[in-house]
């Protein structure tokens, strides 16, 4: 449950300009996660979220600029592991199936991983599509990702 909630937190901060813990809590409650302020605070700390200035002059939560940090990458891998149900590829395109509603979180986890060869990710409700630079890189990514799931 914790990893799914944290995956939703990452999804929400990517989709919306969330300024406060209260705003984050309300958005989580709207999608069925009843959380306390202490839980939100721990999630923000665990995910290493920081407040950044937006173009409109307001602050919002975002992943830390040094999110390539191994602890953060490890957290993203755990979220990825909790969300993903299957991985397959055809040529240079990878298709990842997730639990319902968690594709955006899995895509955010992939985007947060320092992996060369990823051209981009696209997420729906339960499916992520990744375009890789080559067929060989797609095959290698699938192999490595499948090993992460076990």
N, CA, C and O atoms as a GROMACS GRO file, in nm:
protein
  600
    1UNK      N    1   0.082  -0.120   0.000
    1UNK     CA    2   0.000   0.000   0.000
    1UNK      C    3   0.086   0.126   0.000
    1UNK      O    4   0.055   0.224  -0.068
    2UNK      N    5   0.196   0.122   0.077
    2UNK     CA    6   0.284   0.239   0.086
    2UNK      C    7   0.342   0.273  -0.051
    2UNK      O    8   0.343   0.390  -0.090
    3UNK      N    9   0.390   0.172  -0.123
    3UNK     CA   10   0.451   0.199  -0.252
    3UNK      C   11   0.348   0.248  -0.353
    3UNK      O   12   0.378   0.335  -0.435
    4UNK      N   13   0.228   0.192  -0.348
    4UNK     CA   14   0.123   0.240  -0.439
    4UNK      C   15   0.086   0.385  -0.407
    4UNK      O   16   0.067   0.465  -0.499
    5UNK      N   17   0.078   0.418  -0.279
    5UNK     CA   18   0.046   0.555  -0.240
    5UNK      C   19   0.158   0.649  -0.286
    5UNK      O   20   0.131   0.757  -0.340
    6UNK      N   21   0.282   0.609  -0.263
    6UNK     CA   22   0.393   0.693  -0.304
    6UNK      C   23   0.400   0.706  -0.456
    6UNK      O   24   0.438   0.811  -0.508
    7UNK      N   25   0.362   0.601  -0.528
    7UNK     CA   26   0.355   0.609  -0.674
    7UNK      C   27   0.250   0.712  -0.715
    7UNK      O   28   0.271   0.788  -0.809
    8UNK      N   29   0.138   0.713  -0.645
    8UNK     CA   30   0.033   0.812  -0.673
    8UNK      C   31   0.081   0.953  -0.640
    8UNK      O   32   0.047   1.048  -0.710
    9UNK      N   33   0.158   0.967  -0.533
    9UNK     CA   34   0.213   1.098  -0.498
    9UNK      C   35   0.298   1.150  -0.614
    9UNK      O   36   0.284   1.265  -0.656
   10UNK      N   37   0.386   1.065  -0.666
   10UNK     CA   38   0.469   1.105  -0.780
   10UNK      C   39   0.384   1.142  -0.901
   10UNK      O   40   0.412   1.240  -0.971
   11UNK      N   41   0.281   1.064  -0.924
   11UNK     CA   42   0.190   1.092  -1.036
   11UNK      C   43   0.119   1.225  -1.017
   11UNK      O   44   0.108   1.304  -1.111
   12UNK      N   45   0.071   1.250  -0.897
   12UNK     CA   46  -0.002   1.374  -0.869
   12UNK      C   47   0.085   1.498  -0.881
   12UNK      O   48   0.043   1.600  -0.936
   13UNK      N   49   0.209   1.490  -0.830
   13UNK     CA   50   0.293   1.610  -0.838
   13UNK      C   51   0.340   1.636  -0.980
   13UNK      O   52   0.376   1.749  -1.015
   14UNK      N   53   0.340   1.532  -1.062
   14UNK     CA   54   0.376   1.554  -1.202
   14UNK      C   55   0.258   1.615  -1.279
   14UNK      O   56   0.277   1.695  -1.370
   15UNK      N   57   0.138   1.575  -1.241
   15UNK     CA   58   0.018   1.619  -1.313
   15UNK      C   59  -0.032   1.756  -1.266
   15UNK      O   60  -0.083   1.834  -1.347
   16UNK      N   61  -0.018   1.786  -1.137
   16UNK     CA   62  -0.073   1.909  -1.081
   16UNK      C   63   0.036   1.991  -1.011
   16UNK      O   64   0.137   1.936  -0.967
   17UNK      N   65   0.015   2.119  -1.001
   17UNK     CA   66   0.103   2.206  -0.922
   17UNK      C   67   0.053   2.201  -0.778
   17UNK      O   68  -0.036   2.278  -0.740
   18UNK      N   69   0.109   2.111  -0.699
   18UNK     CA   70   0.066   2.092  -0.560
   18UNK      C   71   0.157   2.174  -0.470
   18UNK      O   72   0.278   2.152  -0.464
   19UNK      N   73   0.095   2.269  -0.401
   19UNK     CA   74   0.172   2.364  -0.320
   19UNK      C   75   0.190   2.323  -0.175
   19UNK      O   76   0.291   2.357  -0.113
   20UNK      N   77   0.093   2.249  -0.119
   20UNK     CA   78   0.097   2.220   0.024
   20UNK      C   79   0.071   2.072   0.052
   20UNK      O   80   0.019   1.999  -0.033
   21UNK      N   81   0.107   2.030   0.172
   21UNK     CA   82   0.077   1.894   0.215
   21UNK      C   83  -0.074   1.873   0.220
   21UNK      O   84  -0.124   1.765   0.189
   22UNK      N   85  -0.147   1.976   0.260
   22UNK     CA   86  -0.292   1.967   0.267
   22UNK      C   87  -0.352   1.943   0.127
   22UNK      O   88  -0.442   1.861   0.112
   23UNK      N   89  -0.301   2.014   0.028
   23UNK     CA   90  -0.347   1.996  -0.110
   23UNK      C   91  -0.317   1.853  -0.156
   23UNK      O   92  -0.401   1.789  -0.220
   24UNK      N   93  -0.198   1.804  -0.125
   24UNK     CA   94  -0.162   1.667  -0.162
   24UNK      C   95  -0.252   1.567  -0.092
   24UNK      O   96  -0.297   1.470  -0.153
   25UNK      N   97  -0.279   1.589   0.035
   25UNK     CA   98  -0.366   1.501   0.112
   25UNK      C   99  -0.507   1.497   0.053
   25UNK      O  100  -0.567   1.390   0.041
   26UNK      N  101  -0.560   1.615   0.016
   26UNK     CA  102  -0.695   1.620  -0.042
   26UNK      C  103  -0.700   1.546  -0.175
   26UNK      O  104  -0.797   1.475  -0.203
   27UNK      N  105  -0.598   1.562  -0.256
   27UNK     CA  106  -0.595   1.492  -0.386
   27UNK      C  107  -0.584   1.341  -0.366
   27UNK      O  108  -0.647   1.265  -0.439
   28UNK      N  109  -0.506   1.298  -0.268
   28UNK     CA  110  -0.496   1.155  -0.239
   28UNK      C  111  -0.629   1.101  -0.188
   28UNK      O  112  -0.671   0.991  -0.226
   29UNK      N  113  -0.696   1.177  -0.101
   29UNK     CA  114  -0.826   1.134  -0.049
   29UNK      C  115  -0.929   1.124  -0.160
   29UNK      O  116  -1.016   1.037  -0.157
   30UNK      N  117  -0.920   1.213  -0.258
   30UNK     CA  118  -1.015   1.212  -0.370
   30UNK      C  119  -1.002   1.085  -0.454
   30UNK      O  120  -1.097   1.045  -0.521
   31UNK      N  121  -0.886   1.022  -0.450
   31UNK     CA  122  -0.869   0.898  -0.526
   31UNK      C  123  -0.864   0.774  -0.436
   31UNK      O  124  -0.823   0.666  -0.479
   32UNK      N  125  -0.907   0.791  -0.311
   32UNK     CA  126  -0.926   0.676  -0.222
   32UNK      C  127  -0.815   0.646  -0.124
   32UNK      O  128  -0.816   0.540  -0.062
   33UNK      N  129  -0.720   0.735  -0.107
   33UNK     CA  130  -0.613   0.715  -0.009
   33UNK      C  131  -0.637   0.806   0.110
   33UNK      O  132  -0.615   0.927   0.101
   34UNK      N  133  -0.680   0.748   0.221
   34UNK     CA  134  -0.700   0.826   0.344
   34UNK      C  135  -0.567   0.831   0.418
   34UNK      O  136  -0.520   0.728   0.468
   35UNK      N  137  -0.508   0.949   0.425
   35UNK     CA  138  -0.376   0.963   0.485
   35UNK      C  139  -0.376   1.071   0.592
   35UNK      O  140  -0.461   1.161   0.592
   36UNK      N  141  -0.281   1.060   0.681
   36UNK     CA  142  -0.264   1.163   0.783
   36UNK      C  143  -0.155   1.260   0.738
   36UNK      O  144  -0.081   1.231   0.643
   37UNK      N  145  -0.145   1.372   0.804
   37UNK     CA  146  -0.041   1.470   0.772
   37UNK      C  147   0.096   1.408   0.796
   37UNK      O  148   0.189   1.435   0.720
   38UNK      N  149   0.109   1.326   0.898
   38UNK     CA  150   0.237   1.261   0.928
   38UNK      C  151   0.279   1.166   0.814
   38UNK      O  152   0.396   1.159   0.779
   39UNK      N  153   0.182   1.094   0.759
   39UNK     CA  154   0.210   1.003   0.647
   39UNK      C  155   0.256   1.081   0.525
   39UNK      O  156   0.352   1.043   0.458
   40UNK      N  157   0.186   1.191   0.496
   40UNK     CA  158   0.223   1.276   0.382
   40UNK      C  159   0.364   1.329   0.402
   40UNK      O  160   0.445   1.329   0.308
   41UNK      N  161   0.395   1.374   0.522
   41UNK     CA  162   0.526   1.428   0.553
   41UNK      C  163   0.635   1.321   0.533
   41UNK      O  164   0.740   1.351   0.476
   42UNK      N  165   0.610   1.198   0.578
   42UNK     CA  166   0.706   1.089   0.561
   42UNK      C  167   0.724   1.056   0.413
   42UNK      O  168   0.836   1.033   0.367
   43UNK      N  169   0.613   1.055   0.337
   43UNK     CA  170   0.622   1.026   0.194
   43UNK      C  171   0.706   1.132   0.124
   43UNK      O  172   0.789   1.100   0.038
   44UNK      N  173   0.685   1.258   0.159
   44UNK     CA  174   0.763   1.367   0.098
   44UNK      C  175   0.912   1.348   0.129
   44UNK      O  176   0.997   1.368   0.043
   45UNK      N  177   0.941   1.310   0.253
   45UNK     CA  178   1.081   1.287   0.291
   45UNK      C  179   1.138   1.165   0.220
   45UNK      O  180   1.248   1.171   0.166
   46UNK      N  181   1.063   1.054   0.218
   46UNK     CA  182   1.109   0.931   0.153
   46UNK      C  183   1.135   0.952   0.004
   46UNK      O  184   1.233   0.902  -0.051
   47UNK      N  185   1.047   1.027  -0.061
   47UNK     CA  186   1.058   1.051  -0.204
   47UNK      C  187   1.154   1.166  -0.237
   47UNK      O  188   1.183   1.193  -0.354
   48UNK      N  189   1.202   1.232  -0.132
   48UNK     CA  190   1.294   1.346  -0.146
   48UNK      C  191   1.237   1.456  -0.235
   48UNK      O  192   1.303   1.507  -0.325
   49UNK      N  193   1.112   1.489  -0.206
   49UNK     CA  194   1.047   1.596  -0.281
   49UNK      C  195   1.093   1.730  -0.225
   49UNK      O  196   1.120   1.744  -0.106
   50UNK      N  197   1.101   1.826  -0.312
   50UNK     CA  198   1.137   1.962  -0.273
   50UNK      C  199   1.036   2.058  -0.333
   50UNK      O  200   0.961   2.021  -0.424
   51UNK      N  201   1.034   2.180  -0.284
   51UNK     CA  202   0.948   2.282  -0.342
   51UNK      C  203   1.029   2.363  -0.442
   51UNK      O  204   1.140   2.408  -0.412
   52UNK      N  205   0.971   2.379  -0.560
   52UNK     CA  206   1.037   2.457  -0.666
   52UNK      C  207   0.943   2.568  -0.710
   52UNK      O  208   0.821   2.557  -0.698
   53UNK      N  209   1.002   2.675  -0.760
   53UNK     CA  210   0.926   2.790  -0.807
   53UNK      C  211   0.870   2.762  -0.946
   53UNK      O  212   0.944   2.717  -1.034
   54UNK      N  213   0.740   2.787  -0.965
   54UNK     CA  214   0.678   2.769  -1.095
   54UNK      C  215   0.685   2.898  -1.175
   54UNK      O  216   0.724   3.003  -1.123
   55UNK      N  217   0.648   2.890  -1.301
   55UNK     CA  218   0.648   3.008  -1.388
   55UNK      C  219   0.551   3.115  -1.337
   55UNK      O  220   0.572   3.234  -1.361
   56UNK      N  221   0.445   3.072  -1.266
   56UNK     CA  222   0.347   3.167  -1.215
   56UNK      C  223   0.390   3.233  -1.084
   56UNK      O  224   0.318   3.317  -1.030
   57UNK      N  225   0.508   3.196  -1.033
   57UNK     CA  226   0.558   3.257  -0.910
   57UNK      C  227   0.517   3.184  -0.784
   57UNK      O  228   0.549   3.230  -0.674
   58UNK      N  229   0.447   3.072  -0.797
   58UNK     CA  230   0.408   2.992  -0.680
   58UNK      C  231   0.507   2.876  -0.666
   58UNK      O  232   0.584   2.845  -0.757
   59UNK      N  233   0.503   2.812  -0.549
   59UNK     CA  234   0.588   2.697  -0.525
   59UNK      C  235   0.506   2.570  -0.537
   59UNK      O  236   0.386   2.568  -0.507
   60UNK      N  237   0.571   2.462  -0.582
   60UNK     CA  238   0.505   2.332  -0.592
   60UNK      C  239   0.604   2.222  -0.557
   60UNK      O  240   0.726   2.244  -0.562
   61UNK      N  241   0.552   2.105  -0.521
   61UNK     CA  242   0.638   1.990  -0.492
   61UNK      C  243   0.689   1.932  -0.623
   61UNK      O  244   0.618   1.926  -0.723
   62UNK      N  245   0.814   1.889  -0.620
   62UNK     CA  246   0.877   1.826  -0.736
   62UNK      C  247   0.988   1.734  -0.684
   62UNK      O  248   1.035   1.750  -0.572
   63UNK      N  249   1.029   1.636  -0.767
   63UNK     CA  250   1.144   1.554  -0.727
   63UNK      C  251   1.267   1.642  -0.714
   63UNK      O  252   1.283   1.740  -0.787
   64UNK      N  253   1.353   1.607  -0.621
   64UNK     CA  254   1.476   1.681  -0.599
   64UNK      C  255   1.559   1.684  -0.727
   64UNK      O  256   1.565   1.584  -0.799
   65UNK      N  257   1.624   1.797  -0.755
   65UNK     CA  258   1.710   1.803  -0.874
   65UNK      C  259   1.819   1.696  -0.875
   65UNK      O  260   1.864   1.654  -0.981
   66UNK      N  261   1.860   1.651  -0.758
   66UNK     CA  262   1.960   1.544  -0.752
   66UNK      C  263   1.891   1.409  -0.734
   66UNK      O  264   1.939   1.322  -0.661
   67UNK      N  265   1.776   1.393  -0.803
   67UNK     CA  266   1.698   1.270  -0.790
   67UNK      C  267   1.769   1.148  -0.847
   67UNK      O  268   1.718   1.037  -0.835
   68UNK      N  269   1.883   1.166  -0.908
   68UNK     CA  270   1.960   1.052  -0.956
   68UNK      C  271   2.032   0.985  -0.839
   68UNK      O  272   2.099   0.883  -0.856
   69UNK      N  273   2.018   1.043  -0.722
   69UNK     CA  274   2.073   0.987  -0.599
   69UNK      C  275   2.032   0.841  -0.586
   69UNK      O  276   1.918   0.806  -0.617
   70UNK      N  277   2.123   0.756  -0.541
   70UNK     CA  278   2.097   0.612  -0.538
   70UNK      C  279   1.980   0.577  -0.448
   70UNK      O  280   1.906   0.483  -0.479
   71UNK      N  281   1.960   0.649  -0.338
   71UNK     CA  282   1.848   0.621  -0.249
   71UNK      C  283   1.715   0.650  -0.320
   71UNK      O  284   1.620   0.573  -0.310
   72UNK      N  285   1.710   0.762  -0.392
   72UNK     CA  286   1.589   0.796  -0.466
   72UNK      C  287   1.566   0.696  -0.577
   72UNK      O  288   1.453   0.651  -0.598
   73UNK      N  289   1.671   0.660  -0.649
   73UNK     CA  290   1.658   0.561  -0.757
   73UNK      C  291   1.610   0.428  -0.700
   73UNK      O  292   1.530   0.359  -0.763
   74UNK      N  293   1.658   0.392  -0.583
   74UNK     CA  294   1.615   0.268  -0.518
   74UNK      C  295   1.465   0.275  -0.485
   74UNK      O  296   1.393   0.177  -0.505
   75UNK      N  297   1.420   0.389  -0.436
   75UNK     CA  298   1.277   0.407  -0.404
   75UNK      C  299   1.194   0.394  -0.531
   75UNK      O  300   1.088   0.330  -0.530
   76UNK      N  301   1.240   0.455  -0.640
   76UNK     CA  302   1.168   0.444  -0.767
   76UNK      C  303   1.164   0.301  -0.816
   76UNK      O  304   1.062   0.256  -0.870
   77UNK      N  305   1.273   0.230  -0.798
   77UNK     CA  306   1.273   0.088  -0.839
   77UNK      C  307   1.172   0.008  -0.759
   77UNK      O  308   1.105  -0.080  -0.813
   78UNK      N  309   1.161   0.038  -0.630
   78UNK     CA  310   1.062  -0.031  -0.548
   78UNK      C  311   0.920   0.000  -0.596
   78UNK      O  312   0.836  -0.089  -0.603
   79UNK      N  313   0.895   0.126  -0.629
   79UNK     CA  314   0.763   0.163  -0.681
   79UNK      C  315   0.738   0.090  -0.812
   79UNK      O  316   0.630   0.036  -0.834
   80UNK      N  317   0.839   0.088  -0.899
   80UNK     CA  318   0.830   0.018  -1.027
   80UNK      C  319   0.796  -0.129  -1.003
   80UNK      O  320   0.710  -0.185  -1.070
   81UNK      N  321   0.865  -0.190  -0.908
   81UNK     CA  322   0.843  -0.331  -0.877
   81UNK      C  323   0.700  -0.357  -0.829
   81UNK      O  324   0.640  -0.459  -0.863
   82UNK      N  325   0.645  -0.264  -0.750
   82UNK     CA  326   0.509  -0.281  -0.698
   82UNK      C  327   0.401  -0.257  -0.803
   82UNK      O  328   0.291  -0.311  -0.790
   83UNK      N  329   0.430  -0.179  -0.906
   83UNK     CA  330   0.330  -0.140  -1.006
   83UNK      C  331   0.321  -0.233  -1.126
   83UNK      O  332   0.212  -0.256  -1.179
   84UNK      N  333   0.433  -0.286  -1.170
   84UNK     CA  334   0.443  -0.355  -1.298
   84UNK      C  335   0.398  -0.500  -1.288
   84UNK      O  336   0.435  -0.571  -1.194
   85UNK      N  337   0.317  -0.542  -1.386
   85UNK     CA  338   0.272  -0.681  -1.392
   85UNK      C  339   0.336  -0.760  -1.505
   85UNK      O  340   0.352  -0.881  -1.494
   86UNK      N  341   0.373  -0.691  -1.615
   86UNK     CA  342   0.441  -0.761  -1.725
   86UNK      C  343   0.518  -0.662  -1.812
   86UNK      O  344   0.488  -0.543  -1.816
   87UNK      N  345   0.619  -0.715  -1.880
   87UNK     CA  346   0.703  -0.635  -1.969
   87UNK      C  347   0.731  -0.717  -2.094
   87UNK      O  348   0.764  -0.835  -2.086
   88UNK      N  349   0.718  -0.653  -2.210
   88UNK     CA  350   0.752  -0.718  -2.336
   88UNK      C  351   0.795  -0.612  -2.436
   88UNK      O  352   0.774  -0.493  -2.412
   89UNK      N  353   0.855  -0.653  -2.546
   89UNK     CA  354   0.900  -0.555  -2.645
   89UNK      C  355   0.883  -0.609  -2.786
   89UNK      O  356   0.876  -0.731  -2.807
   90UNK      N  357   0.876  -0.519  -2.881
   90UNK     CA  358   0.875  -0.549  -3.024
   90UNK      C  359   0.964  -0.444  -3.089
   90UNK      O  360   0.934  -0.325  -3.086
   91UNK      N  361   1.072  -0.489  -3.145
   91UNK     CA  362   1.172  -0.401  -3.204
   91UNK      C  363   1.220  -0.302  -3.098
   91UNK      O  364   1.272  -0.345  -2.994
   92UNK      N  365   1.205  -0.173  -3.120
   92UNK     CA  366   1.258  -0.076  -3.023
   92UNK      C  367   1.150  -0.018  -2.931
   92UNK      O  368   1.173   0.082  -2.864
   93UNK      N  369   1.033  -0.082  -2.928
   93UNK     CA  370   0.923  -0.034  -2.842
   93UNK      C  371   0.896  -0.136  -2.732
   93UNK      O  372   0.881  -0.256  -2.758
   94UNK      N  373   0.891  -0.087  -2.610
   94UNK     CA  374   0.863  -0.172  -2.494
   94UNK      C  375   0.723  -0.138  -2.444
   94UNK      O  376   0.685  -0.022  -2.437
   95UNK      N  377   0.647  -0.242  -2.409
   95UNK     CA  378   0.514  -0.225  -2.351
   95UNK      C  379   0.516  -0.285  -2.211
   95UNK      O  380   0.548  -0.402  -2.192
   96UNK      N  381   0.483  -0.202  -2.114
   96UNK     CA  382   0.478  -0.243  -1.975
   96UNK      C  383   0.335  -0.235  -1.927
   96UNK      O  384   0.270  -0.131  -1.941
   97UNK      N  385   0.285  -0.343  -1.871
   97UNK     CA  386   0.151  -0.346  -1.811
   97UNK      C  387   0.166  -0.328  -1.660
   97UNK      O  388   0.256  -0.384  -1.598
   98UNK      N  389   0.074  -0.248  -1.604
   98UNK     CA  390   0.078  -0.219  -1.461
   98UNK      C  391  -0.056  -0.251  -1.398
   98UNK      O  392  -0.152  -0.284  -1.466
   99UNK      N  393  -0.062  -0.239  -1.268
   99UNK     CA  394  -0.190  -0.245  -1.198
   99UNK      C  395  -0.272  -0.125  -1.244
   99UNK      O  396  -0.214  -0.022  -1.279
  100UNK      N  397  -0.404  -0.135  -1.244
  100UNK     CA  398  -0.488  -0.023  -1.289
  100UNK      C  399  -0.455   0.107  -1.218
  100UNK      O  400  -0.443   0.112  -1.095
  101UNK      N  401  -0.441   0.214  -1.297
  101UNK     CA  402  -0.418   0.347  -1.242
  101UNK      C  403  -0.274   0.379  -1.208
  101UNK      O  404  -0.247   0.489  -1.159
  102UNK      N  405  -0.181   0.286  -1.232
  102UNK     CA  406  -0.044   0.308  -1.187
  102UNK      C  407   0.057   0.321  -1.301
  102UNK      O  408   0.177   0.323  -1.276
  103UNK      N  409   0.010   0.330  -1.424
  103UNK     CA  410   0.104   0.341  -1.536
  103UNK      C  411   0.185   0.471  -1.528
  103UNK      O  412   0.304   0.470  -1.556
  104UNK      N  413   0.122   0.581  -1.491
  104UNK     CA  414   0.195   0.707  -1.483
  104UNK      C  415   0.304   0.700  -1.377
  104UNK      O  416   0.412   0.757  -1.395
  105UNK      N  417   0.277   0.632  -1.268
  105UNK     CA  418   0.378   0.617  -1.164
  105UNK      C  419   0.494   0.531  -1.213
  105UNK      O  420   0.610   0.562  -1.186
  106UNK      N  421   0.464   0.425  -1.285
  106UNK     CA  422   0.570   0.341  -1.341
  106UNK      C  423   0.652   0.421  -1.442
  106UNK      O  424   0.775   0.410  -1.444
  107UNK      N  425   0.585   0.500  -1.525
  107UNK     CA  426   0.657   0.584  -1.623
  107UNK      C  427   0.746   0.686  -1.551
  107UNK      O  428   0.858   0.711  -1.594
  108UNK      N  429   0.696   0.743  -1.443
  108UNK     CA  430   0.777   0.838  -1.365
  108UNK      C  431   0.899   0.767  -1.307
  108UNK      O  432   1.008   0.824  -1.302
  109UNK      N  433   0.880   0.643  -1.262
  109UNK     CA  434   0.993   0.565  -1.210
  109UNK      C  435   1.096   0.541  -1.320
  109UNK      O  436   1.216   0.552  -1.296
  110UNK      N  437   1.049   0.508  -1.438
  110UNK     CA  438   1.139   0.485  -1.552
  110UNK      C  439   1.212   0.615  -1.587
  110UNK      O  440   1.333   0.615  -1.608
  111UNK      N  441   1.138   0.723  -1.593
  111UNK     CA  442   1.198   0.852  -1.626
  111UNK      C  443   1.303   0.892  -1.522
  111UNK      O  444   1.399   0.963  -1.554
  112UNK      N  445   1.287   0.848  -1.399
  112UNK     CA  446   1.380   0.881  -1.292
  112UNK      C  447   1.503   0.792  -1.288
  112UNK      O  448   1.597   0.821  -1.214
  113UNK      N  449   1.504   0.686  -1.365
  113UNK     CA  450   1.618   0.596  -1.368
  113UNK      C  451   1.722   0.648  -1.468
  113UNK      O  452   1.687   0.689  -1.578
  114UNK      N  453   1.847   0.646  -1.429
  114UNK     CA  454   1.952   0.693  -1.521
  114UNK      C  455   1.985   0.585  -1.625
  114UNK      O  456   2.087   0.517  -1.613
  115UNK      N  457   1.900   0.571  -1.725
  115UNK     CA  458   1.917   0.465  -1.825
  115UNK      C  459   1.934   0.528  -1.963
  115UNK      O  460   1.843   0.595  -2.013
  116UNK      N  461   2.049   0.507  -2.022
  116UNK     CA  462   2.076   0.559  -2.156
  116UNK      C  463   1.994   0.481  -2.258
  116UNK      O  464   1.969   0.362  -2.240
  117UNK      N  465   1.952   0.546  -2.362
  117UNK     CA  466   1.883   0.476  -2.470
  117UNK      C  467   1.733   0.493  -2.468
  117UNK      O  468   1.666   0.451  -2.562
  118UNK      N  469   1.677   0.552  -2.363
  118UNK     CA  470   1.533   0.577  -2.359
  118UNK      C  471   1.506   0.710  -2.429
  118UNK      O  472   1.556   0.814  -2.388
  119UNK      N  473   1.426   0.704  -2.535
  119UNK     CA  474   1.389   0.827  -2.605
  119UNK      C  475   1.269   0.894  -2.539
  119UNK      O  476   1.259   1.017  -2.539
  120UNK      N  477   1.178   0.814  -2.483
  120UNK     CA  478   1.063   0.871  -2.416
  120UNK      C  479   0.967   0.765  -2.366
  120UNK      O  480   0.971   0.650  -2.409
  121UNK      N  481   0.880   0.807  -2.274
  121UNK     CA  482   0.777   0.718  -2.221
  121UNK      C  483   0.641   0.783  -2.242
  121UNK      O  484   0.628   0.905  -2.248
  122UNK      N  485   0.541   0.699  -2.253
  122UNK     CA  486   0.403   0.743  -2.266
  122UNK      C  487   0.318   0.651  -2.181
  122UNK      O  488   0.326   0.529  -2.194
  123UNK      N  489   0.235   0.710  -2.093
  123UNK     CA  490   0.157   0.628  -2.000
  123UNK      C  491   0.008   0.651  -2.016
  123UNK      O  492  -0.038   0.764  -2.036
  124UNK      N  493  -0.065   0.542  -2.006
  124UNK     CA  494  -0.211   0.548  -2.000
  124UNK      C  495  -0.253   0.511  -1.859
  124UNK      O  496  -0.187   0.551  -1.763
  125UNK      N  497  -0.362   0.437  -1.845
  125UNK     CA  498  -0.410   0.396  -1.714
  125UNK      C  499  -0.330   0.277  -1.660
  125UNK      O  500  -0.286   0.278  -1.546
  126UNK      N  501  -0.313   0.174  -1.743
  126UNK     CA  502  -0.243   0.054  -1.698
  126UNK      C  503  -0.137   0.006  -1.797
  126UNK      O  504  -0.093  -0.109  -1.791
  127UNK      N  505  -0.096   0.094  -1.887
  127UNK     CA  506   0.003   0.057  -1.988
  127UNK      C  507   0.103   0.171  -2.008
  127UNK      O  508   0.066   0.288  -2.017
  128UNK      N  509   0.230   0.134  -2.014
  128UNK     CA  510   0.337   0.229  -2.044
  128UNK      C  511   0.403   0.184  -2.173
  128UNK      O  512   0.434   0.066  -2.191
  129UNK      N  513   0.424   0.278  -2.263
  129UNK     CA  514   0.500   0.250  -2.385
  129UNK      C  515   0.630   0.328  -2.376
  129UNK      O  516   0.631   0.447  -2.344
  130UNK      N  517   0.740   0.260  -2.405
  130UNK     CA  518   0.872   0.322  -2.402
  130UNK      C  519   0.933   0.307  -2.541
  130UNK      O  520   0.938   0.197  -2.596
  131UNK      N  521   0.980   0.417  -2.596
  131UNK     CA  522   1.051   0.412  -2.724
  131UNK      C  523   1.200   0.416  -2.691
  131UNK      O  524   1.249   0.508  -2.626
  132UNK      N  525   1.269   0.313  -2.739
  132UNK     CA  526   1.412   0.301  -2.715
  132UNK      C  527   1.490   0.340  -2.840
  132UNK      O  528   1.435   0.345  -2.950
  133UNK      N  529   1.617   0.369  -2.822
  133UNK     CA  530   1.702   0.411  -2.933
  133UNK      C  531   1.726   0.298  -3.034
  133UNK      O  532   1.743   0.325  -3.153
  134UNK      N  533   1.727   0.171  -2.987
  134UNK     CA  534   1.750   0.059  -3.078
  134UNK      C  535   1.682  -0.067  -3.026
  134UNK      O  536   1.641  -0.075  -2.911
  135UNK      N  537   1.672  -0.166  -3.115
  135UNK     CA  538   1.615  -0.296  -3.077
  135UNK      C  539   1.698  -0.362  -2.968
  135UNK      O  540   1.644  -0.419  -2.873
  136UNK      N  541   1.829  -0.355  -2.983
  136UNK     CA  542   1.920  -0.418  -2.887
  136UNK      C  543   1.904  -0.357  -2.748
  136UNK      O  544   1.903  -0.429  -2.648
  137UNK      N  545   1.892  -0.224  -2.740
  137UNK     CA  546   1.874  -0.157  -2.611
  137UNK      C  547   1.739  -0.195  -2.551
  137UNK      O  548   1.728  -0.212  -2.429
  138UNK      N  549   1.636  -0.208  -2.635
  138UNK     CA  550   1.504  -0.249  -2.586
  138UNK      C  551   1.509  -0.388  -2.525
  138UNK      O  552   1.452  -0.413  -2.419
  139UNK      N  553   1.578  -0.479  -2.593
  139UNK     CA  554   1.592  -0.616  -2.542
  139UNK      C  555   1.665  -0.616  -2.408
  139UNK      O  556   1.624  -0.685  -2.314
  140UNK      N  557   1.774  -0.540  -2.400
  140UNK     CA  558   1.852  -0.532  -2.276
  140UNK      C  559   1.769  -0.471  -2.162
  140UNK      O  560   1.772  -0.522  -2.050
  141UNK      N  561   1.696  -0.363  -2.190
  141UNK     CA  562   1.612  -0.300  -2.089
  141UNK      C  563   1.507  -0.397  -2.037
  141UNK      O  564   1.483  -0.405  -1.917
  142UNK      N  565   1.444  -0.472  -2.128
  142UNK     CA  566   1.344  -0.572  -2.086
  142UNK      C  567   1.406  -0.675  -1.995
  142UNK      O  568   1.349  -0.708  -1.891
  143UNK      N  569   1.520  -0.726  -2.033
  143UNK     CA  570   1.587  -0.828  -1.951
  143UNK      C  571   1.617  -0.774  -1.812
  143UNK      O  572   1.590  -0.841  -1.712
  144UNK      N  573   1.673  -0.653  -1.804
  144UNK     CA  574   1.708  -0.593  -1.675
  144UNK      C  575   1.582  -0.561  -1.593
  144UNK      O  576   1.580  -0.579  -1.472
  145UNK      N  577   1.478  -0.514  -1.661
  145UNK     CA  578   1.354  -0.480  -1.590
  145UNK      C  579   1.285  -0.604  -1.536
  145UNK      O  580   1.232  -0.603  -1.425
  146UNK      N  581   1.285  -0.710  -1.614
  146UNK     CA  582   1.225  -0.836  -1.567
  146UNK      C  583   1.298  -0.888  -1.445
  146UNK      O  584   1.236  -0.943  -1.354
  147UNK      N  585   1.429  -0.872  -1.441
  147UNK     CA  586   1.504  -0.918  -1.324
  147UNK      C  587   1.472  -0.835  -1.200
  147UNK      O  588   1.482  -0.884  -1.088
  148UNK      N  589   1.433  -0.709  -1.221
  148UNK     CA  590   1.394  -0.622  -1.109
  148UNK      C  591   1.263  -0.668  -1.046
  148UNK      O  592   1.238  -0.645  -0.927
  149UNK      N  593   1.179  -0.733  -1.125
  149UNK     CA  594   1.047  -0.772  -1.077
  149UNK      C  595   1.050  -0.898  -0.990
  149UNK      O  596   0.952  -0.927  -0.922
  150UNK      N  597   1.160  -0.971  -0.992
  150UNK     CA  598   1.166  -1.095  -0.916
  150UNK      C  599   1.234  -1.077  -0.784
  150UNK      O  600   1.248  -1.173  -0.708
   0.00000   0.00000   0.00000
